[in-house]
Amino acid sequence: MVLRIENLFFSFSESKNPVLKNINLDIGRGEFIALMGPNGSGKTTLALCMCGIIPHFFHGKYKGKVLVNKKNILHHAIHDITRDVGVLLQDYESQLFLPTIEEEIRFQMENFGLSADEKIAELFSDETFSYLLKKKLFSLSEGEKQKAILTSILCVNPDILILDEPTSQLDRREKEQLAKTLEKLNKEGKTIILITHDTCFAKHCSRFVVMRHGEIVEDTSDMTFLSKSSIGALGIEPEKYQWNTIKTCKSAEEKTKISIKNLNYKTQTPVLENINASIKNNEFILLLGGNGSGKTTLVKHVIKLLDIQAGEIKMNGTALEKYSQQDIVKQAGFIFQNPDHQIFKNSVEEELQLTLDLVKKENSGKKIDEMLSFFDLEKYRNKSPQALSAGEKHRVTLASVLVSEPEIVILDEPLTYLDFDGKMQLIEYLADLKKRGKTIIVISHRPGYYKSLVDRTFVIKNRRLTEQ
Amino acid sequence: MKNIFEYEEGNGFLYKIDPLIKIFLLVIFWIVCLYANLPQLLVIVVLLYATAIYCGLHKRFMQQIRFFFIFVFPFILAFHLFFYRSFTGESMSLFFFNPQISMEGFKMGVFIGSRLFCLLCSSTLFIITTNPLKLVKRLSGINIFGYRIPESVIFLFIFVNRSITLIFYDLDQILDAQKARGFSIRQGKIKDKIKGYAYLLIPLFTISLERAQKQAVALELKGFGFRHKRRKK
């Protein structure tokens, strides 16, 4: 056994409710485990216990035993444990501290008293990796950043590798590359624990552990587990779940809502070239493309977050330049990928009121009530949005944008932080919005979820937009 | 905006100075700034600008100036302009501000603003010309009669260096989100700009504090504590 957990209970100092309850888990060398479950079920907390961050860094009520290579983490410092357990955090950007990957690897190895020269020389001779070593951090794509951190973790040669939601920011190609890397590492004997909501990615694993409300409710090596429809009740998306069961009856109208002609945009290098598109009233558009392909840049032009360098965009037949920013806000609502960036007030109600004050809408009380009930946020009316879960925060941002009744709704990767239930809820909301006659643009890497709603799909590849 | 405070390799003389000597020079520079009067501070500003040009950092220095005049200077000036008399007049009170516009307040605002400008810009010139890994190595290696720099101080250097870039990334995102909601610091009427400043704090503080905690966890995972333990032996 490389890892043994016996009767583990844990609750954070500030909370009375235990986050982990009676966890018992034995993990053997070379196992490839998927740790699954809905948001808030305790997966990340368990991972932090496996590497000693709990109880040494985050304190609380800790009971039970966690043994890593027979070492009880309670009696060893974090650095003794992290030599054996490498962790890739969900927010992996926080794991980068130095300007280049070469320095990052040196830093990590030197911290553990290892000489980095030999390893760096070896990586320089690896054609698939050497180009990354001297690249600046801010010029790396999400996949490259993750690959770089994973490499720096592996340089210390840990026995166990824990990856917390590693696919949430990756496009399809990057996901495939990561899957290949993990399978190779597993074959070399590494024990891998993958925390994920992504059922398609979890199928690479050979054992599935499911958590719910802080407890392990399922632990199986049945390879058909992910395809069973019953796992939906555990808060996990079944592998072949039919997302097209939600039907929308309303089809797009002929009137053009947004037209884009010959749009070009460049920073140091061209980002968008000769973009042409026409979006109709009440149309549901899905915008696909790899990381860094320019999807967000394109929609930022539509809501005037970026100035048009060349080309023309019209909204309701009028050039975008003729609209003030206030007029655009009344017409189009934009929901950012990370809800934390767009929550400005101390209560959910105030957050919605802020939008109404800005667009000067009347009957604000009635509209707020309507939105809170539509998004099932009534009970959080006076609560701080920052204290809510990721899915709830997402609903607050949706409500705060939709309360002004914009005709166009744009969402940037809305499923990133959501679990199965959250995703189902969001898809239902989007179907309802389409029924209400809204024009919807969704940026995503995951077309499957929107199958039943989409009227047209656009793809940005090599800086150009094509219709699929 | 996020790259204006990040270290990038370069060839100017500032890049070649040893990080420890640079820290020593920076501290002396700060002391000079704290004792200088307004004309002397203006000379120092010109000197800083000339140094930036000489080291090929003209563009980034101008971006920093722009940042200072958007996000820092308006607060300093407004505070002194309206509240200077509350602190210096006969009606001085700890708990009650009586806003009164005054010429002395304006002059003091410009003076304090210039001083802060010198302190901030000299610090950022240090950050953008100092390789963080070299700095950590030099700080870790200091041993004066068996005394070493505490781990927490070295942690602070690494942390500040990385956090500045991440905070600016978040700031960019928040400013975009504000604009998408209908108010902006960057453009629009003064009323909208004031709203923008007021609503900047909640998301920025929340994200920064959460990120600080994650970075501290990440440093632990990278074995940073072990480096310190080895140094002690």
Interface residues (C-beta under 8 A of the other chain):
Chain A: L48 C51 I53 H56 F57 A77 I78 H79 T82 R83 G86 V87 L89 D91 E93 S94 Q95 L96 F97 L98 P99 E103 R106 F107 Q108 E110 N111 F112 G113 K136 F138 V156 K300 I303 K304 L305 Q325 Q326 V329 G333 F334 F336 N338 D340 H341 Q342 I343 F344 K345 N346 L354 T355 L358 V359 Q386 S400 V401
Chain B: K2 N3 E6 Y7 E8 N131 P132 L133 V136 I158 N161 R162 T165 L166 D170 Q173 I174 D176 A177 Q178 K179 A180 R181 G182 F183 S184 Q187 G188 Y199 I202 P203 T206 I207 E210 R211 K214 Q215 A216 V217 A218 L219 E220 L221 K222 G223 F224 G225 F226 R227 K229 R230
